[in-house]
Amino acid sequence: MMGLTLSRRMRVILILALLLGLLLFLPMRIALGLAGLERLGVSARAISGTVWSGRIDQLMLGNMPLGSVRAGLSPISPFLGRARFDIARQKGLPDDIAGAITVGFGRIGVDDVTGAVPLGRTFAPLPVSSLIMEDVSGYFSGERCGHAEGRVRARLAGQFPGLNLSQGLSGVAACDGDALLLPLVSQSGLEKITLRLWRSGRYVAEMRVETTDATLATTLGQAGFAAEGNARMLKVEGTL
């Protein structure tokens, strides 16, 4: 009877040791798959290392390239009912980025993101080349925007004669019903970009320029902006 008890106890210990070993050395690639990050539009060219210390090459968030980053699961997050994957690329360069992608029960989003997110032609013909994040967090709870905060600055590609947008447009992330909202405004307040993003990846981006300058109005019209009183508006819809 004693031998049977010890045998059962040993089996329990061995099973626990095996589970612990699997957890400690779980590949990052499998962990990301189990977390279902593809639902956020996350993809990569290659993933290596363990769940605690890995590397993601050519990380993509939808159509937005985040480059190659170090990644690791926060050891505290599972006890909070979610999986937080901290990511970072910190080399003292303009494209440095740090933050986290978090997945939980009915929740998915990003946390504490600081750095540059290049956009390429994601919102073309809207001339936004990148978004500069300052401690940005936002998540969707189900299909609705659950929370959003942090400052965002948009850099523009190219210039329109008569517009000085070298400082970009900036604003604070917020929720607008189901959508995550980025209301960005220039220093003069005459130029605005409003970006709405839904859980499905659908987005609506609008750029509005208030002007009474006929030459500028003509230039904007040639770039696809429609007239709305003294303003010119360019609206783009799509999916990330």
N, C-alpha and C positions, 0 to 999 in steps of 0.2 A: 504493500500500500504506500509505504514511504517512497519506494522507487518510482511508482506511478506518479505520485505528487511531484517529485523532483523532475520527472520527465515532462510533465505538463508545464511546469514552471520554466524549464529550459526552453521548451517550444515557444512559450510566450516571449521570453527574453530574446530568442533568436529572431522571431517575427518583428519585435520592436526594433531590434538592431538593424534588420534588413530595411524596414521602413525608414529608419533614421538615415541609413546609408543612401537610400534612394533620394531622400529629401536633400541631403547635403550635396550630393553629386548630380542632382537632376539637371540635364542639359537646358540651357537657356532657351534653345529652339523649342523644346517640348513644353516648357513652362509658358512661353508666349502663346503657343497653340492652345493649351489648356485654359488659359485666361480668356481666349476668344477675342484677342485684340484686332483680328481681321474685321470685326464688327465696327471698329473705329476707323477702318480704312488703312490699318497699319500693315506695311509690307517691308521686305528687305531683300537685298541681294544675297547676303550670307549672315548666319548667326552662329556664334561660337561661344565656348566657355560654359560655366555653370550658371544656375539660376541666381546665385549670389554675386558672381563676378563674371560678366560676359562682355561680348562685343557684338554690336550690330552694324554691319556694313551697308552703306547706302540706305539708311532708314527713310521710309516714305510715309507721310501722313496724308492719305489721299493722293493728290497730285503734287503735294508740297515736299520737296526734298530736304531732309534734315541732316544729310551727310552721315558719316560714320561716327558712332558714339560708344562710350562705355555704358554698361547697363547692369543693374542689380536689383533684386527684389528686396524691399525694405523688410527686415525681420519682424518689425512690429505690426505691419499692416494686416497680416492674416488674422491676428487676434482682434482686429477691428472689423472683421468681416469683409475685407477687400484685399486686392493685390495691387500694391503700388510698386511700379518699376521705375526706379530712379535712373535718369539718363544724363550724360554730361559729355561735353567736349570743351575742355578748357586749356587752351594753348596760348592765351594772350593775343588771339587774332580776332578780327571783326566778326567772324562767323561763329564765335564761341556760343555755346548754349548749354543751359542746365535746367532741369525740371523733372517732371514725372508724368507717366501715363498710368492712370488708376482705373481699375475695374472692380466693381462690387456687385451686390445683389440689386439688379435693376438700375445700376449706375455705371456710367462710363465717361471719362473725361481726362483733363490734364490738370496738373497742380504745380504751382510755384515756378512757372516757366519764365526764365530770363534769358534773352539773347535774340539773335536774328534768325528769322525764318524766310529764306528766299522763296519767291513765288513764281519766278519765271513768267510764263504766259498764262498762269492759272486763271486770272480774271480778265484776260485780253477780250476786247480792246481797251478795257480800263487800264490806265498806265501805272498800276501798282506793282513795283518790283520786289518789295520785301516788307515784312512786318517786324518791327523791333518791340519785343515783349519786355515788360518790367513787372516781374512777380505776378504773372497772369495765371489765374485758376478758373476753371469752368467745367461743369459737368452736366450731363443729361440724366434725368431720373425718368426712366421709361422713355417716352417720346417727347417729354417737355424739358426745357431748360430749367435745371434745378438751382443753379447758382453760377454767378460769373463776377469776377473782380480783377483789378490790375490795369495798368496803363499800357496802351498800344500806340505805336507811332508807325505810320505808313510812309515808306519812301517811294517816290515816283520815278519811273523810267522816262527820260527825255523831258523836255520843257515845251510849253506853249508860249509863243511870243506874247508878252503882256501879262504873264502870270509868273510870280516869284514864289515857287513852292520848294525852294532848296531846303527848308527846315521840315518839309513833310507836313503831314496832318496827324493830329493825335487826339486821343480820347480814352475813356474808361470803359472797359467791358461791362456788359449788363445783360440781364435776361429781358426778353420782350415776348411774353407768352411762351409759345413752344420754341422760339428761336433764341440763339445766342446773338447778341447785338454788339457791333463795334461802331459807335457813332464818332467819326473822326472829323476834326475841324482844323482849318489852317490858322496861322497866327492872325490873319486879317479878319477871319470869320466869314469871308465871302466865298470860300471854297469848302465843300463838305463831301465826305465819302461815308456812306452808310452801308455797312455790310451785315447781312443776316445769314446765319448758318443754322440749319436744322439737323436733327439727329440722323436723318437718312443720308446726310452729306449734301443735300440740296442747298444752294445758296442764291441770294439775290444781292447784287452789289450795285449801288447807285452813286454817281459823282455829280454834284450840283455846283455850278459856278454862277454867282450873281455878278452881272456886269452890264454897264451901259455903254461900253466901248464897242463900237460897230466893227472895228477891225478884229478885235478879239472874238466877238460873237461869230464873225464869218469864219475865223480860223477854227473855232470849236465846232461849228457846223460842218466844216469839211472833215473833221475828225470823227463825225458821227453823233455829235451832241444835238439833241432836239430842243427847240425853243419852248420855254414856258414863261411867258411874260418877259421880265428883265433877266431871267435865269436861263442857263443852258444845262440840259440834263442828259447823262449817258447812263443807261441801265443795262446790266448784264445778268443773265440767269444761267445756272448750270448745276453740275454735280461734281464735287471734289473726287 
